[in-house]
Amino acid sequence: MPYVNVRITKDGTTKEQKAQIVREITLTLQNVLGKKPEHTHVIIDEVDEENWGFAGMLTDEYRRLNPS
């Protein structure tokens, strides 16, 4: 029973995008490892940007200083 936990920042990811992530991860596990889709669990955790840090600062601060 594969269990995949995907953590992303909560920044506007749509339900359709999340569904695509689940489909594609499930398909990859099926194609590469032969895992049955009905046994595959994919969990998406959305974390507030103020609760995720990297490069020595919180993500919301980093994005404010480094706009895409």
Summary of the structure (lengths in Angstrom):
residues: 68
radius of gyration: 15.2
end to end distance: 38.1
largest distance: 44.0
contacts: 146
relative contact order: 0.23
helix: 47%
strand: 26%
